Amino acid sequence: MVEGDTTTLDGLLAEDFILTHMTGYVQPKAEWLAQMRQGRFVYHSIEEKDTAFGVDDDGTARLTARTLTDATVYGTRANWRLHLATDYVRHDDVRVAQRTVATSW
């Protein structure tokens, strides 16, 4: 994300990936990546403060992280205190991110 490498990011995300922003807006993968390419989402740095990982009985893996994310979003640069919960599913023997929910902490 910091490198703006949407091609690599695209390969790490499920085709039906969705990102729920802290505003509650649910954004499909294609829209989010397109907006990154257009410069509407520019990630300058991401500092992990805390992470946890677990796997549910159904095989869904969840990574949670608290980050300090320096980003410019729609022209406004700020340090965002994000709590990110990302669910991963298996796809061709590889786990890919299916959904991320971002809230503040």
Long-range contacts (C-beta under 8 A, 24 or more apart in sequence): 1-36, 1-43, 1-46, 2-43, 2-44, 2-45, 2-46, 4-36, 4-37, 4-42, 4-43, 6-33, 6-36, 6-37, 9-33, 9-36, 12-96, 12-97, 13-96, 13-97, 14-89, 14-91, 14-96, 14-97, 14-98, 16-98, 17-96, 17-97, 17-98, 17-99, 17-100, 18-98, 18-99, 18-100, 19-99, 19-100, 19-102, 20-99, 20-100, 20-101, 20-102, 21-102, 22-80, 22-82, 22-102, 22-103, 22-104, 40-73, 40-74, 40-75, 41-71, 41-72, 41-73, 42-71, 42-72, 43-69, 43-70, 43-71, 44-70, 44-71, 44-72, 44-77, 45-69, 45-70, 46-70, 59-89, 59-90, 60-87, 60-88, 60-89, 61-87, 61-88, 61-89, 61-95, 62-86, 62-87, 62-88, 63-88, 66-105, 80-104, 81-105
